[in-house]
Amino acid sequence: MMKLGRFVIDSHVHAQRFAAGPALAAATGEEAERNPWEQLSHTMGGLTPYDNSERLIYDMDCYGVDRCVLLPAFGMTNELNAEIVARHPDRFVAVCNAQAYLRRVAEGEEEWSIAGVCAELDRLLCTGNYAGIGRRRRRCPIRRAPTGW
């Protein structure tokens, strides 16, 4: 039931946090330089994202936030955000980005293309689990120079 009066939405929230796992030491030195996804994951302090929504809901209640828009970032997953929304549909909505596709590109399993990004986004949006497409850096992961929006 919606409250009368103001309705506060935080439009940029990450409900996932990272716990160190066995893969934490997997990519070091030269291997980390060859695999930017692993290197990025190490800068996040761990490789295994976990659901931190209960703590987030506590903070939302403390500060009077009614709903949050969940975004996946650096090593987080769209799928975990969809699970969080399914458990708390009155508190969260999620947007998606091409996380899994970009990880496959970074690991050398696929070659980057805008068609690949669009296919991944189409697959995710067709599930009905996401309210839209989330923010993403405006650069191709295989080039250093920024690309156009």
N, CA, C and O atoms as a GROMACS GRO file, in nm:
protein
  596
    1MET      N    1   0.084  -0.118   0.000
    1MET     CA    2   0.000   0.000   0.000
    1MET      C    3   0.088   0.124   0.000
    1MET      O    4   0.180   0.136   0.082
    2MET      N    5   0.061   0.215  -0.090
    2MET     CA    6   0.143   0.335  -0.103
    2MET      C    7   0.104   0.437   0.004
    2MET      O    8  -0.013   0.459   0.031
    3LYS      N    9   0.206   0.500   0.063
    3LYS     CA   10   0.184   0.602   0.164
    3LYS      C   11   0.134   0.731   0.100
    3LYS      O   12   0.167   0.761  -0.015
    4LEU      N   13   0.056   0.806   0.174
    4LEU     CA   14   0.016   0.939   0.130
    4LEU      C   15   0.132   1.034   0.152
    4LEU      O   16   0.210   1.016   0.246
    5GLY      N   17   0.145   1.134   0.067
    5GLY     CA   18   0.254   1.230   0.082
    5GLY      C   19   0.371   1.197  -0.007
    5GLY      O   20   0.354   1.152  -0.120
    6ARG      N   21   0.488   1.219   0.045
    6ARG     CA   22   0.608   1.199  -0.038
    6ARG      C   23   0.639   1.051  -0.060
    6ARG      O   24   0.603   0.965   0.022
    7PHE      N   25   0.705   1.024  -0.170
    7PHE     CA   26   0.748   0.889  -0.203
    7PHE      C   27   0.893   0.903  -0.248
    7PHE      O   28   0.919   0.962  -0.353
    8VAL      N   29   0.987   0.848  -0.172
    8VAL     CA   30   1.129   0.867  -0.196
    8VAL      C   31   1.187   0.745  -0.267
    8VAL      O   32   1.173   0.632  -0.221
    9ILE      N   33   1.253   0.771  -0.381
    9ILE     CA   34   1.318   0.665  -0.458
    9ILE      C   35   1.466   0.698  -0.471
    9ILE      O   36   1.503   0.808  -0.512
   10ASP      N   37   1.550   0.602  -0.436
   10ASP     CA   38   1.694   0.615  -0.460
   10ASP      C   39   1.719   0.546  -0.593
   10ASP      O   40   1.696   0.425  -0.606
   11SER      N   41   1.767   0.620  -0.691
   11SER     CA   42   1.775   0.567  -0.828
   11SER      C   43   1.908   0.504  -0.865
   11SER      O   44   1.927   0.466  -0.980
   12HIS      N   45   2.000   0.491  -0.770
   12HIS     CA   46   2.129   0.429  -0.801
   12HIS      C   47   2.180   0.356  -0.677
   12HIS      O   48   2.247   0.414  -0.591
   13VAL      N   49   2.146   0.226  -0.669
   13VAL     CA   50   2.181   0.147  -0.550
   13VAL      C   51   2.241   0.014  -0.593
   13VAL      O   52   2.199  -0.046  -0.692
   14HIS      N   53   2.339  -0.033  -0.516
   14HIS     CA   54   2.397  -0.165  -0.535
   14HIS      C   55   2.363  -0.248  -0.411
   14HIS      O   56   2.411  -0.218  -0.302
   15ALA      N   57   2.280  -0.350  -0.428
   15ALA     CA   58   2.239  -0.434  -0.315
   15ALA      C   59   2.327  -0.557  -0.301
   15ALA      O   60   2.300  -0.645  -0.220
   16GLN      N   61   2.432  -0.564  -0.380
   16GLN     CA   62   2.524  -0.677  -0.373
   16GLN      C   63   2.656  -0.629  -0.313
   16GLN      O   64   2.701  -0.517  -0.338
   17ARG      N   65   2.716  -0.715  -0.237
   17ARG     CA   66   2.849  -0.692  -0.182
   17ARG      C   67   2.934  -0.812  -0.215
   17ARG      O   68   2.883  -0.911  -0.268
   18PHE      N   69   3.062  -0.806  -0.185
   18PHE     CA   70   3.153  -0.914  -0.222
   18PHE      C   71   3.214  -0.981  -0.100
   18PHE      O   72   3.252  -0.916  -0.003
   19ALA      N   73   3.222  -1.112  -0.109
   19ALA     CA   74   3.290  -1.192  -0.007
   19ALA      C   75   3.407  -1.261  -0.073
   19ALA      O   76   3.397  -1.308  -0.186
   20ALA      N   77   3.518  -1.266  -0.003
   20ALA     CA   78   3.636  -1.333  -0.057
   20ALA      C   79   3.608  -1.482  -0.069
   20ALA      O   80   3.553  -1.543   0.022
   21GLY      N   81   3.644  -1.538  -0.181
   21GLY     CA   82   3.624  -1.680  -0.204
   21GLY      C   83   3.752  -1.743  -0.253
   21GLY      O   84   3.856  -1.676  -0.258
   22PRO      N   85   3.747  -1.870  -0.290
   22PRO     CA   86   3.869  -1.939  -0.333
   22PRO      C   87   3.929  -1.881  -0.460
   22PRO      O   88   4.048  -1.897  -0.485
   23ALA      N   89   3.848  -1.813  -0.541
   23ALA     CA   90   3.901  -1.757  -0.665
   23ALA      C   91   3.978  -1.628  -0.642
   23ALA      O   92   4.038  -1.575  -0.736
   24LEU      N   93   3.978  -1.575  -0.519
   24LEU     CA   94   4.042  -1.447  -0.491
   24LEU      C   95   4.189  -1.448  -0.530
   24LEU      O   96   4.240  -1.347  -0.578
   25ALA      N   97   4.258  -1.558  -0.509
   25ALA     CA   98   4.400  -1.564  -0.540
   25ALA      C   99   4.427  -1.623  -0.678
   25ALA      O  100   4.543  -1.645  -0.714
   26ALA      N  101   4.323  -1.648  -0.756
   26ALA     CA  102   4.340  -1.718  -0.884
   26ALA      C  103   4.416  -1.634  -0.987
   26ALA      O  104   4.502  -1.688  -1.057
   27ALA      N  105   4.387  -1.506  -0.996
   27ALA     CA  106   4.451  -1.424  -1.098
   27ALA      C  107   4.540  -1.321  -1.032
   27ALA      O  108   4.491  -1.226  -0.971
   28THR      N  109   4.669  -1.340  -1.044
   28THR     CA  110   4.764  -1.245  -0.988
   28THR      C  111   4.872  -1.218  -1.092
   28THR      O  112   4.892  -1.297  -1.184
   29GLY      N  113   4.939  -1.109  -1.077
   29GLY     CA  114   5.050  -1.077  -1.165
   29GLY      C  115   5.013  -1.072  -1.312
   29GLY      O  116   4.917  -1.005  -1.350
   30GLU      N  117   5.089  -1.145  -1.394
   30GLU     CA  118   5.068  -1.143  -1.539
   30GLU      C  119   4.929  -1.190  -1.578
   30GLU      O  120   4.869  -1.137  -1.671
   31GLU      N  121   4.877  -1.290  -1.507
   31GLU     CA  122   4.743  -1.341  -1.541
   31GLU      C  123   4.638  -1.232  -1.523
   31GLU      O  124   4.548  -1.220  -1.605
   32ALA      N  125   4.649  -1.154  -1.416
   32ALA     CA  126   4.553  -1.045  -1.393
   32ALA      C  127   4.564  -0.941  -1.503
   32ALA      O  128   4.463  -0.883  -1.543
   33GLU      N  129   4.685  -0.916  -1.553
   33GLU     CA  130   4.701  -0.819  -1.660
   33GLU      C  131   4.637  -0.869  -1.789
   33GLU      O  132   4.585  -0.789  -1.867
   34ARG      N  133   4.639  -1.000  -1.813
   34ARG     CA  134   4.579  -1.055  -1.933
   34ARG      C  135   4.427  -1.060  -1.923
   34ARG      O  136   4.358  -1.057  -2.025
   35ASN      N  137   4.373  -1.068  -1.802
   35ASN     CA  138   4.230  -1.084  -1.784
   35ASN      C  139   4.176  -0.965  -1.704
   35ASN      O  140   4.175  -0.969  -1.581
   36PRO      N  141   4.131  -0.858  -1.773
   36PRO     CA  142   4.086  -0.738  -1.701
   36PRO      C  143   3.966  -0.763  -1.610
   36PRO      O  144   3.949  -0.691  -1.511
   37TRP      N  145   3.883  -0.863  -1.641
   37TRP     CA  146   3.768  -0.891  -1.555
   37TRP      C  147   3.817  -0.936  -1.417
   37TRP      O  148   3.766  -0.889  -1.315
   38GLU      N  149   3.914  -1.027  -1.414
   38GLU     CA  150   3.969  -1.074  -1.286
   38GLU      C  151   4.037  -0.959  -1.213
   38GLU      O  152   4.022  -0.946  -1.091
   39GLN      N  153   4.110  -0.877  -1.286
   39GLN     CA  154   4.179  -0.766  -1.223
   39GLN      C  155   4.078  -0.671  -1.160
   39GLN      O  156   4.099  -0.624  -1.048
   40LEU      N  157   3.970  -0.641  -1.230
   40LEU     CA  158   3.866  -0.553  -1.178
   40LEU      C  159   3.800  -0.615  -1.056
   40LEU      O  160   3.774  -0.545  -0.958
   41SER      N  161   3.774  -0.745  -1.061
   41SER     CA  162   3.712  -0.812  -0.948
   41SER      C  163   3.800  -0.803  -0.824
   41SER      O  164   3.750  -0.788  -0.713
   42HIS      N  165   3.931  -0.812  -0.842
   42HIS     CA  166   4.022  -0.802  -0.728
   42HIS      C  167   4.016  -0.664  -0.665
   42HIS      O  168   4.029  -0.651  -0.544
   43THR      N  169   3.997  -0.561  -0.745
   43THR     CA  170   3.990  -0.427  -0.688
   43THR      C  171   3.863  -0.410  -0.606
   43THR      O  172   3.855  -0.318  -0.524
   44MET      N  173   3.763  -0.496  -0.627
   44MET     CA  174   3.639  -0.488  -0.551
   44MET      C  175   3.651  -0.563  -0.418
   44MET      O  176   3.558  -0.561  -0.338
   45GLY      N  177   3.763  -0.628  -0.394
   45GLY     CA  178   3.786  -0.692  -0.266
   45GLY      C  179   3.739  -0.836  -0.260
   45GLY      O  180   3.747  -0.897  -0.153
   46GLY      N  181   3.692  -0.892  -0.367
   46GLY     CA  182   3.646  -1.031  -0.365
   46GLY      C  183   3.581  -1.065  -0.496
   46GLY      O  184   3.563  -0.979  -0.583
   47LEU      N  185   3.546  -1.190  -0.512
   47LEU     CA  186   3.491  -1.234  -0.639
   47LEU      C  187   3.349  -1.285  -0.631
   47LEU      O  188   3.286  -1.302  -0.735
   48THR      N  189   3.296  -1.310  -0.513
   48THR     CA  190   3.166  -1.371  -0.500
   48THR      C  191   3.064  -1.269  -0.450
   48THR      O  192   3.068  -1.231  -0.333
   49PRO      N  193   2.973  -1.224  -0.537
   49PRO     CA  194   2.873  -1.128  -0.488
   49PRO      C  195   2.768  -1.198  -0.402
   49PRO      O  196   2.732  -1.312  -0.428
   50TYR      N  197   2.721  -1.129  -0.299
   50TYR     CA  198   2.615  -1.184  -0.215
   50TYR      C  199   2.506  -1.079  -0.195
   50TYR      O  200   2.530  -0.959  -0.212
   51ASP      N  201   2.389  -1.125  -0.158
   51ASP     CA  202   2.271  -1.041  -0.136
   51ASP      C  203   2.286  -0.964  -0.005
   51ASP      O  204   2.294  -1.025   0.102
   52ASN      N  205   2.291  -0.834  -0.014
   52ASN     CA  206   2.302  -0.748   0.104
   52ASN      C  207   2.173  -0.667   0.125
   52ASN      O  208   2.175  -0.562   0.188
   53SER      N  209   2.061  -0.718   0.071
   53SER     CA  210   1.938  -0.640   0.071
   53SER      C  211   1.878  -0.620   0.210
   53SER      O  212   1.814  -0.518   0.236
   54GLU      N  213   1.896  -0.714   0.300
   54GLU     CA  214   1.839  -0.697   0.435
   54GLU      C  215   1.901  -0.575   0.504
   54GLU      O  216   1.830  -0.497   0.569
   55ARG      N  217   2.031  -0.560   0.492
   55ARG     CA  218   2.097  -0.443   0.550
   55ARG      C  219   2.052  -0.316   0.477
   55ARG      O  220   2.033  -0.212   0.540
   56LEU      N  221   2.036  -0.325   0.347
   56LEU     CA  222   1.990  -0.211   0.268
   56LEU      C  223   1.849  -0.170   0.309
   56LEU      O  224   1.821  -0.051   0.321
   57ILE      N  225   1.761  -0.266   0.330
   57ILE     CA  226   1.625  -0.235   0.375
   57ILE      C  227   1.627  -0.166   0.511
   57ILE      O  228   1.551  -0.072   0.534
   58TYR      N  229   1.713  -0.211   0.600
   58TYR     CA  230   1.728  -0.145   0.729
   58TYR      C  231   1.765   0.002   0.709
   58TYR      O  232   1.706   0.091   0.770
   59ASP      N  233   1.865   0.028   0.623
   59ASP     CA  234   1.906   0.166   0.595
   59ASP      C  235   1.793   0.245   0.530
   59ASP      O  236   1.773   0.362   0.562
   60MET      N  237   1.720   0.183   0.438
   60MET     CA  238   1.608   0.251   0.373
   60MET      C  239   1.505   0.294   0.477
   60MET      O  240   1.454   0.406   0.472
   61ASP      N  241   1.474   0.206   0.571
   61ASP     CA  242   1.378   0.239   0.676
   61ASP      C  243   1.429   0.351   0.765
   61ASP      O  244   1.353   0.440   0.804
   62CYS      N  245   1.559   0.348   0.797
   62CYS     CA  246   1.617   0.454   0.882
   62CYS      C  247   1.609   0.591   0.816
   62CYS      O  248   1.586   0.691   0.884
   63TYR      N  249   1.628   0.596   0.685
   63TYR     CA  250   1.635   0.724   0.615
   63TYR      C  251   1.510   0.759   0.536
   63TYR      O  252   1.510   0.858   0.463
   64GLY      N  253   1.405   0.681   0.548
   64GLY     CA  254   1.279   0.713   0.484
   64GLY      C  255   1.278   0.694   0.333
   64GLY      O  256   1.211   0.768   0.261
   65VAL      N  257   1.353   0.596   0.283
   65VAL     CA  258   1.356   0.567   0.140
   65VAL      C  259   1.254   0.456   0.113
   65VAL      O  260   1.260   0.350   0.174
   66ASP      N  261   1.161   0.482   0.023
   66ASP     CA  262   1.054   0.387  -0.006
   66ASP      C  263   1.094   0.276  -0.103
   66ASP      O  264   1.056   0.161  -0.085
   67ARG      N  265   1.170   0.312  -0.205
   67ARG     CA  266   1.205   0.214  -0.308
   67ARG      C  267   1.342   0.249  -0.365
   67ARG      O  268   1.383   0.365  -0.368
   68CYS      N  269   1.414   0.145  -0.409
   68CYS     CA  270   1.545   0.164  -0.471
   68CYS      C  271   1.549   0.097  -0.607
   68CYS      O  272   1.486  -0.005  -0.631
   69VAL      N  273   1.627   0.159  -0.696
   69VAL     CA  274   1.654   0.101  -0.827
   69VAL      C  275   1.791   0.035  -0.818
   69VAL      O  276   1.892   0.102  -0.794
   70LEU      N  277   1.794  -0.096  -0.838
   70LEU     CA  278   1.918  -0.173  -0.827
   70LEU      C  279   1.992  -0.176  -0.960
   70LEU      O  280   1.933  -0.204  -1.064
   71LEU      N  281   2.121  -0.147  -0.955
   71LEU     CA  282   2.208  -0.152  -1.073
   71LEU      C  283   2.318  -0.254  -1.047
   71LEU      O  284   2.374  -0.259  -0.938
   72PRO      N  285   2.350  -0.336  -1.148
   72PRO     CA  286   2.466  -0.423  -1.134
   72PRO      C  287   2.591  -0.346  -1.175
   72PRO      O  288   2.587  -0.262  -1.266
   73ALA      N  289   2.700  -0.373  -1.110
   73ALA     CA  290   2.828  -0.310  -1.145
   73ALA      C  291   2.939  -0.409  -1.120
   73ALA      O  292   2.917  -0.513  -1.058
   74PHE      N  293   3.056  -0.378  -1.166
   74PHE     CA  294   3.179  -0.453  -1.146
   74PHE      C  295   3.166  -0.588  -1.076
   74PHE      O  296   3.184  -0.597  -0.954
   75GLY      N  297   3.136  -0.690  -1.150
   75GLY     CA  298   3.132  -0.825  -1.094
   75GLY      C  299   2.999  -0.865  -1.033
   75GLY      O  300   2.980  -0.981  -0.999
   76MET      N  301   2.906  -0.770  -1.018
   76MET     CA  302   2.773  -0.804  -0.968
   76MET      C  303   2.694  -0.869  -1.082
   76MET      O  304   2.735  -0.862  -1.197
   77THR      N  305   2.582  -0.933  -1.048
   77THR     CA  306   2.506  -1.001  -1.153
   77THR      C  307   2.365  -0.946  -1.164
   77THR      O  308   2.303  -0.909  -1.065
   78ASN      N  309   2.315  -0.943  -1.286
   78ASN     CA  310   2.175  -0.908  -1.310
   78ASN      C  311   2.084  -1.008  -1.240
   78ASN      O  312   1.982  -0.971  -1.183
   79GLU      N  313   2.122  -1.136  -1.246
   79GLU     CA  314   2.038  -1.243  -1.192
   79GLU      C  315   2.019  -1.229  -1.041
   79GLU      O  316   1.908  -1.251  -0.991
   80LEU      N  317   2.124  -1.193  -0.968
   80LEU     CA  318   2.108  -1.175  -0.823
   80LEU      C  319   2.017  -1.056  -0.794
   80LEU      O  320   1.936  -1.062  -0.701
   81ASN      N  321   2.028  -0.950  -0.872
   81ASN     CA  322   1.937  -0.837  -0.854
   81ASN      C  323   1.792  -0.879  -0.881
   81ASN      O  324   1.702  -0.836  -0.809
   82ALA      N  325   1.769  -0.962  -0.982
   82ALA     CA  326   1.634  -1.010  -1.011
   82ALA      C  327   1.580  -1.093  -0.895
   82ALA      O  328   1.462  -1.084  -0.862
   83GLU      N  329   1.665  -1.175  -0.832
   83GLU     CA  330   1.623  -1.252  -0.715
   83GLU      C  331   1.585  -1.161  -0.599
   83GLU      O  332   1.487  -1.186  -0.529
   84ILE      N  333   1.663  -1.056  -0.580
   84ILE     CA  334   1.635  -0.960  -0.472
   84ILE      C  335   1.500  -0.892  -0.496
   84ILE      O  336   1.420  -0.878  -0.403
   85VAL      N  337   1.474  -0.852  -0.620
   85VAL     CA  338   1.346  -0.789  -0.653
   85VAL      C  339   1.231  -0.887  -0.631
   85VAL      O  340   1.126  -0.849  -0.580
   86ALA      N  341   1.251  -1.013  -0.669
   86ALA     CA  342   1.145  -1.114  -0.650
   86ALA      C  343   1.112  -1.133  -0.502
   86ALA      O  344   0.997  -1.157  -0.468
   87ARG      N  345   1.211  -1.122  -0.415
   87ARG     CA  346   1.188  -1.138  -0.271
   87ARG      C  347   1.128  -1.013  -0.207
   87ARG      O  348   1.058  -1.021  -0.106
   88HIS      N  349   1.157  -0.896  -0.266
   88HIS     CA  350   1.112  -0.768  -0.208
   88HIS      C  351   1.056  -0.678  -0.317
   88HIS      O  352   1.110  -0.569  -0.340
   89PRO      N  353   0.948  -0.719  -0.386
   89PRO     CA  354   0.896  -0.639  -0.497
   89PRO      C  355   0.841  -0.503  -0.456
   89PRO      O  356   0.828  -0.414  -0.540
   90ASP      N  357   0.809  -0.487  -0.330
   90ASP     CA  358   0.757  -0.359  -0.282
   90ASP      C  359   0.868  -0.261  -0.247
   90ASP      O  360   0.840  -0.145  -0.219
   91ARG      N  361   0.994  -0.305  -0.248
   91ARG     CA  362   1.106  -0.218  -0.210
   91ARG      C  363   1.205  -0.193  -0.323
   91ARG      O  364   1.275  -0.092  -0.322
   92PHE      N  365   1.212  -0.285  -0.421
   92PHE     CA  366   1.315  -0.272  -0.524
   92PHE      C  367   1.260  -0.294  -0.664
   92PHE      O  368   1.164  -0.368  -0.684
   93VAL      N  369   1.324  -0.228  -0.761
   93VAL     CA  370   1.315  -0.262  -0.902
   93VAL      C  371   1.460  -0.270  -0.949
   93VAL      O  372   1.549  -0.213  -0.887
   94ALA      N  373   1.483  -0.340  -1.058
   94ALA     CA  374   1.620  -0.355  -1.108
   94ALA      C  375   1.627  -0.314  -1.254
   94ALA      O  376   1.533  -0.333  -1.330
   95VAL      N  377   1.740  -0.257  -1.290
   95VAL     CA  378   1.773  -0.236  -1.429
   95VAL      C  379   1.890  -0.330  -1.460
   95VAL      O  380   1.957  -0.378  -1.369
   96CYS      N  381   1.912  -0.356  -1.586
   96CYS     CA  382   2.016  -0.452  -1.624
   96CYS      C  383   2.118  -0.387  -1.716
   96CYS      O  384   2.095  -0.280  -1.772
   97ASN      N  385   2.230  -0.454  -1.730
   97ASN     CA  386   2.325  -0.421  -1.836
   97ASN      C  387   2.388  -0.551  -1.884
   97ASN      O  388   2.356  -0.658  -1.832
   98ALA      N  389   2.475  -0.542  -1.979
   98ALA     CA  390   2.528  -0.662  -2.045
   98ALA      C  391   2.644  -0.724  -1.968
   98ALA      O  392   2.744  -0.762  -2.028
   99GLN      N  393   2.631  -0.737  -1.835
   99GLN     CA  394   2.739  -0.788  -1.751
   99GLN      C  395   2.795  -0.922  -1.799
   99GLN      O  396   2.916  -0.935  -1.818
  100ALA      N  397   2.709  -1.021  -1.820
  100ALA     CA  398   2.757  -1.155  -1.856
  100ALA      C  399   2.826  -1.153  -1.992
  100ALA      O  400   2.929  -1.218  -2.010
  101TYR      N  401   2.771  -1.079  -2.086
  101TYR     CA  402   2.833  -1.069  -2.218
  101TYR      C  403   2.970  -1.003  -2.208
  101TYR      O  404   3.067  -1.052  -2.266
  102LEU      N  405   2.979  -0.894  -2.134
  102LEU     CA  406   3.106  -0.823  -2.121
  102LEU      C  407   3.211  -0.909  -2.049
  102LEU      O  408   3.330  -0.898  -2.077
  103ARG      N  409   3.165  -0.992  -1.957
  103ARG     CA  410   3.259  -1.084  -1.891
  103ARG      C  411   3.312  -1.186  -1.992
  103ARG      O  412   3.432  -1.217  -1.993
  104ARG      N  413   3.224  -1.239  -2.076
  104ARG     CA  414   3.269  -1.335  -2.178
  104ARG      C  415   3.368  -1.268  -2.274
  104ARG      O  416   3.465  -1.331  -2.315
  105VAL      N  417   3.344  -1.142  -2.308
  105VAL     CA  418   3.437  -1.068  -2.394
  105VAL      C  419   3.572  -1.052  -2.324
  105VAL      O  420   3.676  -1.078  -2.383
  106ALA      N  421   3.569  -1.011  -2.197
  106ALA     CA  422   3.693  -0.991  -2.122
  106ALA      C  423   3.772  -1.120  -2.106
  106ALA      O  424   3.895  -1.119  -2.102
  107GLU      N  425   3.701  -1.232  -2.098
  107GLU     CA  426   3.769  -1.361  -2.083
  107GLU      C  427   3.809  -1.422  -2.217
  107GLU      O  428   3.863  -1.533  -2.220
  108GLY      N  429   3.783  -1.351  -2.328
  108GLY     CA  430   3.824  -1.396  -2.459
  108GLY      C  431   3.733  -1.501  -2.522
  108GLY      O  432   3.769  -1.561  -2.623
  109GLU      N  433   3.616  -1.524  -2.463
  109GLU     CA  434   3.522  -1.624  -2.518
  109GLU      C  435   3.446  -1.571  -2.639
  109GLU      O  436   3.402  -1.649  -2.724
  110GLU      N  437   3.428  -1.439  -2.646
  110GLU     CA  438   3.357  -1.376  -2.757
  110GLU      C  439   3.429  -1.249  -2.795
  110GLU      O  440   3.506  -1.193  -2.716
  111GLU      N  441   3.404  -1.203  -2.916
  111GLU     CA  442   3.459  -1.076  -2.960
  111GLU      C  443   3.351  -0.969  -2.942
  111GLU      O  444   3.235  -0.993  -2.974
  112TRP      N  445   3.389  -0.852  -2.889
  112TRP     CA  446   3.292  -0.748  -2.862
  112TRP      C  447   3.228  -0.697  -2.991
  112TRP      O  448   3.294  -0.677  -3.093
  113SER      N  449   3.096  -0.678  -2.983
  113SER     CA  450   3.023  -0.612  -3.091
  113SER      C  451   2.899  -0.548  -3.031
  113SER      O  452   2.847  -0.593  -2.929
  114ILE      N  453   2.853  -0.442  -3.095
  114ILE     CA  454   2.731  -0.379  -3.047
  114ILE      C  455   2.614  -0.475  -3.061
  114ILE      O  456   2.521  -0.472  -2.980
  115ALA      N  457   2.616  -0.561  -3.162
  115ALA     CA  458   2.510  -0.661  -3.179
  115ALA      C  459   2.509  -0.758  -3.061
  115ALA      O  460   2.402  -0.799  -3.015
  116GLY      N  461   2.627  -0.794  -3.011
  116GLY     CA  462   2.635  -0.883  -2.894
  116GLY      C  463   2.578  -0.818  -2.770
  116GLY      O  464   2.506  -0.882  -2.693
  117VAL      N  465   2.610  -0.691  -2.750
  117VAL     CA  466   2.556  -0.616  -2.636
  117VAL      C  467   2.404  -0.610  -2.646
  117VAL      O  468   2.334  -0.636  -2.548
  118CYS      N  469   2.353  -0.575  -2.764
  118CYS     CA  470   2.208  -0.563  -2.784
  118CYS      C  471   2.138  -0.697  -2.765
  118CYS      O  472   2.028  -0.701  -2.708
  119ALA      N  473   2.197  -0.806  -2.811
  119ALA     CA  474   2.137  -0.939  -2.794
  119ALA      C  475   2.128  -0.974  -2.646
  119ALA      O  476   2.027  -1.029  -2.601
  120GLU      N  477   2.232  -0.944  -2.570
  120GLU     CA  478   2.231  -0.971  -2.425
  120GLU      C  479   2.124  -0.888  -2.356
  120GLU      O  480   2.049  -0.940  -2.273
  121LEU      N  481   2.115  -0.760  -2.389
  121LEU     CA  482   2.014  -0.674  -2.329
  121LEU      C  483   1.873  -0.721  -2.367
  121LEU      O  484   1.783  -0.721  -2.282
  122ASP      N  485   1.854  -0.761  -2.491
  122ASP     CA  486   1.724  -0.811  -2.535
  122ASP      C  487   1.686  -0.936  -2.456
  122ASP      O  488   1.572  -0.949  -2.411
  123ARG      N  489   1.782  -1.027  -2.440
  123ARG     CA  490   1.756  -1.150  -2.364
  123ARG      C  491   1.711  -1.117  -2.221
  123ARG      O  492   1.615  -1.175  -2.170
  124LEU      N  493   1.780  -1.023  -2.158
  124LEU     CA  494   1.748  -0.986  -2.020
  124LEU      C  495   1.612  -0.915  -2.011
  124LEU      O  496   1.531  -0.948  -1.925
  125LEU      N  497   1.589  -0.820  -2.098
  125LEU     CA  498   1.464  -0.743  -2.092
  125LEU      C  499   1.343  -0.830  -2.121
  125LEU      O  500   1.235  -0.805  -2.068
  126CYS      N  501   1.358  -0.931  -2.205
  126CYS     CA  502   1.247  -1.021  -2.238
  126CYS      C  503   1.203  -1.107  -2.119
  126CYS      O  504   1.094  -1.165  -2.122
  127THR      N  505   1.285  -1.116  -2.015
  127THR     CA  506   1.246  -1.195  -1.897
  127THR      C  507   1.137  -1.126  -1.816
  127THR      O  508   1.066  -1.191  -1.739
  128GLY      N  509   1.124  -0.994  -1.831
  128GLY     CA  510   1.028  -0.919  -1.751
  128GLY      C  511   1.078  -0.887  -1.611
  128GLY      O  512   1.004  -0.833  -1.529
  129ASN      N  513   1.204  -0.921  -1.581
  129ASN     CA  514   1.260  -0.899  -1.448
  129ASN      C  515   1.322  -0.762  -1.428
  129ASN      O  516   1.359  -0.726  -1.317
  130TYR      N  517   1.333  -0.684  -1.536
  130TYR     CA  518   1.406  -0.558  -1.529
  130TYR      C  519   1.322  -0.443  -1.579
  130TYR      O  520   1.246  -0.457  -1.675
  131ALA      N  521   1.336  -0.328  -1.513
  131ALA     CA  522   1.258  -0.209  -1.547
  131ALA      C  523   1.320  -0.132  -1.663
  131ALA      O  524   1.256  -0.042  -1.718
  132GLY      N  525   1.443  -0.164  -1.699
  132GLY     CA  526   1.510  -0.093  -1.808
  132GLY      C  527   1.656  -0.130  -1.814
  132GLY      O  528   1.700  -0.229  -1.755
  133ILE      N  529   1.730  -0.048  -1.886
  133ILE     CA  530   1.874  -0.069  -1.902
  133ILE      C  531   1.946   0.030  -1.812
  133ILE      O  532   1.917   0.150  -1.813
  134GLY      N  533   2.039  -0.021  -1.735
  134GLY     CA  534   2.113   0.064  -1.641
  134GLY      C  535   2.231   0.134  -1.705
  134GLY      O  536   2.268   0.107  -1.819
  135ARG      N  537   2.286   0.223  -1.630
  135ARG     CA  538   2.400   0.303  -1.674
  135ARG      C  539   2.519   0.212  -1.700
  135ARG      O  540   2.539   0.112  -1.631
  136ARG      N  541   2.597   0.248  -1.798
  136ARG     CA  542   2.718   0.174  -1.830
  136ARG      C  543   2.822   0.274  -1.878
  136ARG      O  544   2.788   0.374  -1.942
  137ARG      N  545   2.947   0.248  -1.848
  137ARG     CA  546   3.053   0.336  -1.898
  137ARG      C  547   3.044   0.347  -2.049
  137ARG      O  548   3.010   0.250  -2.117
  138ARG      N  549   3.074   0.462  -2.100
  138ARG     CA  550   3.062   0.482  -2.244
  138ARG      C  551   3.192   0.449  -2.316
  138ARG      O  552   3.250   0.532  -2.385
  139ARG      N  553   3.236   0.327  -2.297
  139ARG     CA  554   3.354   0.283  -2.370
  139ARG      C  555   3.341   0.135  -2.400
  139ARG      O  556   3.283   0.057  -2.324
  140CYS      N  557   3.396   0.100  -2.511
  140CYS     CA  558   3.404  -0.040  -2.549
  140CYS      C  559   3.510  -0.104  -2.459
  140CYS      O  560   3.617  -0.046  -2.442
  141PRO      N  561   3.484  -0.220  -2.402
  141PRO     CA  562   3.579  -0.279  -2.308
  141PRO      C  563   3.710  -0.323  -2.372
  141PRO      O  564   3.804  -0.358  -2.300
  142ILE      N  565   3.718  -0.323  -2.504
  142ILE     CA  566   3.842  -0.365  -2.567
  142ILE      C  567   3.920  -0.248  -2.626
  142ILE      O  568   4.025  -0.268  -2.688
  143ARG      N  569   3.870  -0.125  -2.608
  143ARG     CA  570   3.940  -0.007  -2.654
  143ARG      C  571   3.956   0.089  -2.537
  143ARG      O  572   3.876   0.087  -2.444
  144ARG      N  573   4.057   0.171  -2.540
  144ARG     CA  574   4.079   0.268  -2.435
  144ARG      C  575   4.001   0.399  -2.460
  144ARG      O  576   3.960   0.465  -2.364
  145ALA      N  577   3.980   0.435  -2.586
  145ALA     CA  578   3.914   0.562  -2.616
  145ALA      C  579   3.764   0.551  -2.594
  145ALA      O  580   3.703   0.449  -2.626
  146PRO      N  581   3.703   0.658  -2.540
  146PRO     CA  582   3.557   0.659  -2.521
  146PRO      C  583   3.485   0.646  -2.656
  146PRO      O  584   3.534   0.695  -2.758
  147THR      N  585   3.372   0.581  -2.656
  147THR     CA  586   3.290   0.570  -2.775
  147THR      C  587   3.164   0.653  -2.753
  147THR      O  588   3.132   0.688  -2.640
  148GLY      N  589   3.094   0.686  -2.859
  148GLY     CA  590   2.974   0.767  -2.850
  148GLY      C  591   2.859   0.693  -2.784
  148GLY      O  592   2.856   0.570  -2.783
  149TRP      N  593   2.767   0.767  -2.731
  149TRP     CA  594   2.649   0.707  -2.670
  149TRP      C  595   2.564   0.647  -2.779
  149TRP      O  596   2.459   0.590  -2.751
   0.00000   0.00000   0.00000
